[in-house]
Amino acid sequence: MTAEDIGARADAVRVRADGDVDEESLAYLREKVGAALARPGFPPVSGEVRVVRAAAHHVGLPWSAGAEIRVGGDLVVVHAREASARELADRLHDRLRGRAEHIAHRARETRRTAVPPWWRGGPK
């Protein structure tokens, strides 16, 4: 997978920010989301990631994110809450990567029925 493919995946997922979120944090988050969804042979990806920074200074974990991403026919919903923007991006990356691994693994395994036992007409 080339860098252009990763960029195309990151562009297919829209990142929206509420609150006081700087461009550098958004760029890092876009990069991490693109890296989490960069898999060869992965179905088309689309969706949205919402990043919110709480205005109150007394909040312990002011950064939160919610992602709703459609991967082929599956909907991936991920939430994360952290103390800084970089930690939030890393946590979101880990959770998206885990869900992507789950989807890829499930798609690879075919659900075939076993050979019927001999008393149901199978081979003896």
Backbone as ProteinMPNN parsed JSONL, in Angstrom:
{"seq_chain_A": "MTAEDIGARADAVRVRADGDVDEESLAYLREKVGAALARPGFPPVSGEVRVVRAAAHHVGLPWSAGAEIRVGGDLVVVHAREASARELADRLHDRLRGRAEHIAHRARETRRTAVPPWWRGGPK", "coords_chain_A": {"N_chain_A": [[0.849, -1.17, 0.0], [0.636, 2.145, -0.906], [1.781, 5.484, 0.002], [-0.007, 7.285, -1.053], [-2.363, 5.786, -1.15], [-2.874, 5.457, 1.578], [-3.29, 8.11, 2.265], [-5.62, 8.564, 0.797], [-7.396, 6.9, 2.137], [-7.437, 8.178, 4.624], [-8.582, 10.578, 3.861], [-11.118, 9.767, 3.173], [-12.339, 9.426, 5.564], [-13.843, 11.678, 7.555], [-12.681, 14.202, 9.729], [-13.809, 15.904, 12.445], [-13.849, 18.76, 14.542], [-14.621, 20.027, 17.764], [-14.614, 22.74, 19.989], [-11.546, 24.019, 21.446], [-9.324, 23.128, 19.431], [-6.264, 22.562, 17.993], [-4.647, 22.843, 14.726], [-2.404, 21.208, 14.361], [-2.816, 19.059, 16.107], [-5.106, 17.959, 14.953], [-4.065, 17.188, 12.471], [-2.252, 15.203, 13.266], [-4.042, 13.369, 14.335], [-5.543, 12.703, 12.037], [-3.545, 11.409, 10.588], [-3.03, 9.169, 12.235], [-5.529, 7.868, 12.175], [-5.693, 7.252, 9.454], [-3.507, 5.497, 9.308], [-4.391, 3.41, 10.905], [-6.406, 2.32, 9.39], [-5.183, 1.438, 7.132], [-4.863, -1.149, 5.279], [-3.954, -3.75, 3.137], [-6.193, -4.87, 0.661], [-8.46, -4.196, 2.034], [-11.921, -3.399, 2.497], [-13.888, -0.629, 1.05], [-13.729, 2.46, 2.866], [-15.489, 4.735, 4.918], [-16.654, 7.555, 6.796], [-16.797, 9.244, 9.993], [-14.949, 11.112, 12.396], [-15.232, 12.535, 15.504], [-13.853, 15.045, 17.408], [-13.496, 16.377, 20.603], [-12.736, 18.986, 22.791], [-12.869, 19.701, 26.112], [-14.066, 22.69, 27.621], [-13.858, 23.384, 30.275], [-11.463, 23.74, 32.83], [-11.043, 22.082, 34.968], [-11.597, 19.486, 34.361], [-10.659, 16.114, 34.313], [-9.978, 14.419, 32.126], [-9.884, 15.983, 29.429], [-9.975, 15.68, 26.638], [-11.836, 14.098, 24.147], [-13.064, 11.602, 21.892], [-15.078, 10.351, 19.269], [-15.76, 7.848, 16.986], [-17.362, 6.9, 14.047], [-17.298, 4.683, 11.694], [-17.686, 3.292, 8.551], [-16.867, 0.251, 7.29], [-16.701, -1.344, 4.505], [-19.434, -3.343, 4.645], [-19.713, -3.209, 7.357], [-20.179, -1.515, 10.478], [-18.111, 0.42, 12.418], [-17.722, 1.474, 15.635], [-16.121, 3.591, 17.799], [-14.915, 4.858, 20.855], [-13.039, 7.22, 22.76], [-11.161, 8.64, 25.478], [-8.97, 10.99, 26.785], [-6.085, 12.632, 28.368], [-4.491, 14.319, 26.824], [-4.093, 15.574, 23.435], [-2.409, 14.052, 21.762], [-2.226, 11.616, 23.146], [-4.883, 10.9, 22.964], [-5.163, 10.534, 20.184], [-3.42, 8.377, 19.827], [-4.68, 6.402, 21.407], [-7.127, 6.182, 20.075], [-6.2, 5.256, 17.623], [-5.195, 2.717, 18.386], [-7.572, 1.421, 19.174], [-9.124, 1.557, 16.823], [-7.473, 0.098, 15.108], [-7.571, -2.414, 16.332], [-10.308, -3.078, 15.984], [-10.361, -3.079, 13.194], [-8.628, -5.208, 12.674], [-10.19, -7.248, 13.724], [-12.398, -7.22, 11.962], [-11.099, -7.817, 9.535], [-10.085, -10.351, 10.114], [-12.425, -11.798, 10.579], [-13.58, -11.649, 8.068], [-11.811, -13.146, 6.558], [-12.055, -15.758, 7.43], [-14.015, -18.385, 6.425], [-17.314, -19.353, 6.927], [-18.07, -22.351, 7.012], [-20.09, -25.236, 6.925], [-19.627, -28.179, 8.828], [-18.653, -31.475, 7.779], [-21.317, -33.7, 7.515], [-22.154, -36.084, 10.092], [-21.862, -39.725, 9.954], [-24.352, -40.895, 10.544], [-26.124, -39.087, 9.601], [-26.015, -39.205, 6.894], [-23.494, -38.687, 5.966], [-20.003, -39.427, 5.048], [-18.684, -42.708, 5.889]], "CA_chain_A": [[0.0, 0.0, 0.0], [1.465, 3.333, -1.029], [1.408, 6.632, 0.83], [-1.206, 7.878, -1.652], [-3.504, 4.989, -0.711], [-3.127, 5.801, 2.978], [-3.89, 9.442, 2.25], [-6.986, 8.443, 0.296], [-8.197, 6.343, 3.225], [-7.611, 9.215, 5.636], [-9.49, 11.578, 3.322], [-12.463, 9.204, 3.138], [-12.868, 9.576, 6.914], [-13.848, 13.1, 7.896], [-12.354, 14.506, 11.119], [-14.48, 17.135, 12.839], [-13.403, 19.183, 15.865], [-15.407, 20.974, 18.548], [-13.8, 23.283, 21.067], [-10.251, 24.608, 21.125], [-8.462, 22.072, 18.897], [-5.331, 23.162, 17.029], [-4.468, 22.132, 13.45], [-1.37, 20.187, 14.507], [-3.459, 17.903, 16.739], [-5.987, 17.357, 13.949], [-3.232, 16.528, 11.471], [-1.746, 13.969, 13.872], [-5.183, 12.457, 14.44], [-5.823, 12.198, 10.681], [-2.476, 10.472, 10.245], [-3.219, 7.94, 13.003], [-6.73, 7.196, 11.661], [-5.302, 6.682, 8.167], [-2.616, 4.359, 9.538], [-5.17, 2.306, 11.478], [-7.263, 1.733, 8.357], [-4.358, 1.104, 5.967], [-4.654, -2.58, 5.154], [-4.162, -4.19, 1.769], [-7.376, -5.681, 0.455], [-9.527, -3.765, 2.931], [-13.043, -2.825, 1.744], [-13.958, 0.84, 1.106], [-13.906, 3.029, 4.199], [-16.036, 6.083, 4.983], [-17.186, 7.834, 8.126], [-16.5, 10.511, 10.648], [-14.368, 11.115, 13.734], [-15.517, 13.798, 16.177], [-12.931, 15.319, 18.497], [-14.007, 17.442, 21.457], [-11.904, 19.383, 23.924], [-13.716, 20.356, 27.11], [-13.655, 24.06, 27.94], [-13.594, 23.487, 31.709], [-10.075, 23.378, 33.148], [-11.0, 21.112, 36.054], [-11.905, 18.146, 33.851], [-9.471, 15.268, 34.347], [-9.683, 13.949, 30.764], [-10.632, 16.945, 28.618], [-10.037, 15.313, 25.224], [-12.635, 12.904, 23.851], [-13.297, 11.378, 20.466], [-16.001, 9.294, 18.89], [-15.612, 7.53, 15.564], [-18.331, 6.015, 13.403], [-16.669, 4.428, 10.404], [-18.248, 2.153, 7.827], [-15.842, -0.524, 6.591], [-17.492, -2.25, 3.684], [-20.787, -3.416, 5.168], [-19.668, -3.199, 8.82], [-20.061, -0.226, 11.149], [-17.174, 0.399, 13.531], [-17.945, 2.592, 16.541], [-15.036, 3.621, 18.775], [-14.871, 6.049, 21.703], [-11.816, 7.324, 23.556], [-11.077, 9.83, 26.325], [-7.606, 11.075, 27.287], [-5.664, 13.904, 28.951], [-3.884, 15.179, 25.805], [-4.507, 15.271, 22.064], [-1.586, 12.966, 21.226], [-2.662, 10.386, 23.796], [-6.185, 10.581, 22.386], [-4.938, 10.007, 18.841], [-2.818, 7.052, 19.962], [-5.709, 5.488, 21.914], [-8.075, 5.971, 18.985], [-5.5, 4.407, 16.66], [-5.169, 1.35, 18.904], [-8.915, 0.845, 19.144], [-9.515, 1.364, 15.421], [-6.658, -0.997, 14.582], [-8.132, -3.649, 16.871], [-11.576, -3.357, 15.309], [-10.036, -3.412, 11.802], [-8.098, -6.574, 12.706], [-11.337, -8.131, 13.95], [-13.164, -7.29, 10.717], [-10.298, -8.519, 8.534], [-10.005, -11.76, 10.5], [-13.742, -12.387, 10.381], [-13.824, -11.756, 6.631], [-10.95, -14.179, 6.009], [-12.552, -17.086, 7.774], [-15.315, -18.72, 5.844], [-18.134, -20.126, 7.852], [-18.573, -23.529, 6.325], [-20.606, -26.271, 7.805], [-18.787, -29.374, 8.9], [-19.168, -32.653, 7.072], [-22.289, -34.343, 8.411], [-21.74, -37.403, 10.588], [-22.332, -40.85, 9.135], [-25.773, -41.199, 10.77], [-26.916, -38.113, 8.849], [-25.747, -39.374, 5.473], [-22.108, -38.344, 5.639], [-19.13, -40.576, 4.791], [-18.4, -43.583, 7.047]], "C_chain_A": [[0.896, 1.235, 0.0], [0.981, 4.435, -0.106], [0.163, 7.319, 0.274], [-2.459, 7.124, -1.232], [-3.881, 5.307, 0.725], [-3.773, 7.175, 3.061], [-5.329, 9.405, 1.766], [-7.901, 7.868, 1.365], [-8.456, 7.392, 4.293], [-8.579, 10.285, 5.148], [-10.93, 11.071, 3.276], [-13.139, 9.297, 4.501], [-12.722, 11.038, 7.308], [-13.575, 13.272, 9.387], [-12.934, 15.872, 11.444], [-14.08, 17.472, 14.264], [-14.371, 20.185, 16.472], [-14.538, 21.456, 19.703], [-12.486, 23.823, 20.548], [-9.273, 23.51, 20.706], [-7.575, 22.689, 17.824], [-5.152, 22.257, 15.809], [-3.443, 21.017, 13.564], [-1.958, 18.91, 15.116], [-4.374, 17.188, 15.752], [-5.188, 16.613, 12.878], [-2.689, 15.202, 12.007], [-2.857, 12.929, 13.981], [-5.546, 11.868, 13.076], [-4.804, 11.149, 10.263], [-2.676, 9.131, 10.949], [-4.451, 7.162, 12.52], [-6.413, 6.538, 10.326], [-4.422, 5.457, 8.323], [-3.38, 3.159, 10.091], [-5.999, 1.589, 10.42], [-6.503, 1.341, 7.107], [-4.045, -0.383, 5.97], [-4.843, -2.96, 3.694], [-5.39, -5.094, 1.679], [-8.546, -5.324, 1.35], [-10.663, -3.169, 2.114], [-13.061, -1.302, 1.849], [-14.335, 1.332, 2.495], [-14.504, 4.419, 4.073], [-16.561, 6.309, 6.391], [-16.703, 9.147, 8.677], [-15.904, 10.258, 12.034], [-14.629, 12.502, 14.317], [-14.587, 13.937, 17.372], [-13.457, 16.512, 19.275], [-12.998, 17.704, 22.558], [-12.791, 20.164, 24.876], [-13.171, 21.732, 27.439], [-13.3, 24.218, 29.409], [-12.185, 22.983, 32.014], [-9.983, 22.299, 34.223], [-11.302, 19.677, 35.614], [-10.617, 17.336, 33.788], [-9.029, 14.788, 32.975], [-10.45, 14.831, 29.787], [-10.79, 16.578, 27.147], [-10.87, 14.05, 25.06], [-12.868, 12.817, 22.35], [-14.287, 10.236, 20.3], [-15.888, 9.083, 17.398], [-16.719, 6.576, 15.144], [-17.862, 5.834, 11.966], [-17.285, 3.183, 9.795], [-17.119, 1.53, 7.011], [-16.569, -1.587, 5.793], [-18.929, -2.23, 4.172], [-20.853, -3.357, 6.685], [-19.528, -1.778, 9.352], [-19.163, -0.398, 12.356], [-17.418, 1.652, 14.357], [-16.898, 2.503, 17.641], [-15.113, 4.935, 19.539], [-13.573, 6.028, 22.487], [-11.841, 8.635, 24.33], [-9.683, 9.865, 26.94], [-7.292, 12.483, 27.789], [-5.05, 14.854, 27.922], [-4.315, 14.723, 24.413], [-3.711, 14.105, 21.478], [-1.965, 11.621, 21.848], [-4.005, 9.936, 23.23], [-6.025, 9.956, 21.006], [-4.351, 8.597, 18.905], [-3.844, 6.023, 20.442], [-6.721, 5.15, 20.819], [-7.48, 5.062, 17.914], [-5.518, 2.956, 17.117], [-6.539, 0.69, 18.808], [-9.407, 0.618, 17.718], [-8.756, 0.197, 14.8], [-7.198, -2.347, 15.056], [-9.427, -4.04, 16.191], [-11.333, -3.74, 13.848], [-9.472, -4.834, 11.711], [-9.239, -7.577, 12.872], [-12.14, -8.318, 12.666], [-12.401, -8.071, 9.653], [-10.223, -10.014, 8.844], [-11.336, -12.463, 10.25], [-14.027, -12.588, 8.898], [-12.993, -12.884, 6.008], [-11.476, -15.576, 6.278], [-13.908, -17.314, 7.14], [-16.06, -19.595, 6.834], [-18.785, -21.277, 7.079], [-19.117, -24.513, 7.344], [-19.665, -27.46, 7.754], [-19.426, -30.487, 8.078], [-20.145, -33.336, 8.014], [-21.782, -35.701, 8.901], [-22.393, -38.52, 9.787], [-23.814, -41.138, 9.337], [-26.696, -40.171, 10.117], [-26.611, -38.162, 7.351], [-24.356, -38.999, 5.033], [-21.281, -39.587, 5.394], [-18.868, -41.378, 6.067], [-16.934, -43.75, 7.242]], "O_chain_A": [[1.809, 1.346, 0.818], [-0.089, 4.336, 0.493], [-0.633, 7.873, 1.032], [-3.5, 7.733, -0.984], [-5.062, 5.415, 1.056], [-4.702, 7.38, 3.842], [-6.171, 10.143, 2.276], [-9.05, 8.29, 1.495], [-9.568, 7.488, 4.813], [-9.326, 10.845, 5.95], [-11.866, 11.869, 3.336], [-14.365, 9.252, 4.592], [-11.612, 11.565, 7.385], [-14.163, 12.576, 10.214], [-12.599, 16.871, 10.807], [-13.98, 16.582, 15.109], [-14.876, 21.076, 15.788], [-13.815, 20.672, 20.318], [-12.33, 24.058, 19.35], [-8.491, 23.021, 21.521], [-8.071, 23.27, 16.859], [-5.464, 21.067, 15.851], [-3.596, 19.977, 12.924], [-1.628, 17.806, 14.683], [-4.415, 15.959, 15.716], [-5.588, 15.538, 12.433], [-2.668, 14.2, 11.292], [-2.628, 11.743, 13.745], [-5.825, 10.674, 12.969], [-5.15, 10.132, 9.662], [-2.512, 8.076, 10.335], [-4.421, 5.932, 12.461], [-6.814, 5.399, 10.084], [-4.557, 4.489, 7.574], [-3.049, 2.016, 9.776], [-6.265, 0.393, 10.538], [-7.115, 0.948, 6.114], [-3.077, -0.821, 6.592], [-5.813, -2.526, 3.072], [-5.593, -5.971, 2.518], [-9.524, -6.069, 1.419], [-10.402, -2.491, 1.12], [-12.324, -0.736, 2.656], [-15.137, 0.72, 3.201], [-14.083, 5.201, 3.222], [-16.879, 5.354, 7.098], [-16.264, 10.036, 7.948], [-16.295, 9.329, 12.741], [-14.293, 13.516, 13.705], [-14.536, 13.064, 18.238], [-13.82, 17.534, 18.692], [-12.473, 16.778, 23.177], [-13.394, 21.168, 24.495], [-11.958, 21.923, 27.527], [-12.516, 25.1, 29.758], [-11.767, 21.935, 31.52], [-8.938, 21.666, 34.369], [-11.261, 18.758, 36.432], [-9.604, 17.809, 33.274], [-7.833, 14.752, 32.687], [-11.547, 14.472, 29.36], [-11.665, 17.122, 26.474], [-10.643, 13.053, 25.746], [-12.868, 13.823, 21.64], [-14.319, 9.291, 21.088], [-15.917, 10.043, 16.628], [-16.976, 5.571, 15.808], [-18.014, 6.727, 11.132], [-17.391, 2.146, 10.449], [-16.503, 2.179, 6.166], [-17.0, -2.604, 6.337], [-19.579, -1.187, 4.115], [-21.942, -3.447, 7.252], [-18.848, -0.943, 8.756], [-19.409, -1.246, 13.213], [-17.331, 2.766, 13.841], [-16.788, 1.488, 18.329], [-15.346, 5.992, 18.953], [-13.063, 4.964, 22.838], [-12.456, 9.612, 23.903], [-9.251, 8.886, 27.548], [-8.102, 13.4, 27.662], [-5.079, 16.069, 28.117], [-4.837, 13.621, 24.243], [-4.271, 13.263, 20.776], [-2.019, 10.606, 21.153], [-4.24, 8.743, 23.04], [-6.678, 8.96, 20.694], [-4.738, 7.725, 18.128], [-3.876, 4.899, 19.941], [-7.119, 3.997, 20.655], [-8.17, 4.203, 17.365], [-5.821, 2.06, 16.328], [-6.649, -0.468, 18.406], [-10.038, -0.401, 17.435], [-9.329, -0.598, 14.054], [-7.274, -3.302, 14.283], [-9.627, -5.208, 15.856], [-12.012, -4.618, 13.317], [-9.798, -5.577, 10.785], [-9.246, -8.629, 12.232], [-12.519, -9.437, 12.322], [-12.984, -8.895, 8.948], [-10.291, -10.844, 7.937], [-11.364, -13.594, 9.764], [-14.642, -13.582, 8.51], [-13.425, -13.507, 5.038], [-11.35, -16.469, 5.44], [-14.831, -16.517, 7.309], [-15.481, -20.464, 7.486], [-19.901, -21.164, 6.571], [-18.644, -24.591, 8.478], [-18.996, -27.703, 6.749], [-20.607, -30.423, 7.733], [-19.836, -33.532, 9.19], [-21.053, -36.385, 8.182], [-23.347, -38.296, 9.042], [-24.481, -41.582, 8.403], [-27.912, -40.361, 10.083], [-26.936, -37.22, 6.628], [-24.066, -38.995, 3.836], [-21.794, -40.699, 5.518], [-18.831, -40.83, 7.168], [-16.509, -44.448, 8.163]]}, "name": "protein", "num_of_chains": 1, "seq": "MTAEDIGARADAVRVRADGDVDEESLAYLREKVGAALARPGFPPVSGEVRVVRAAAHHVGLPWSAGAEIRVGGDLVVVHAREASARELADRLHDRLRGRAEHIAHRARETRRTAVPPWWRGGPK"}
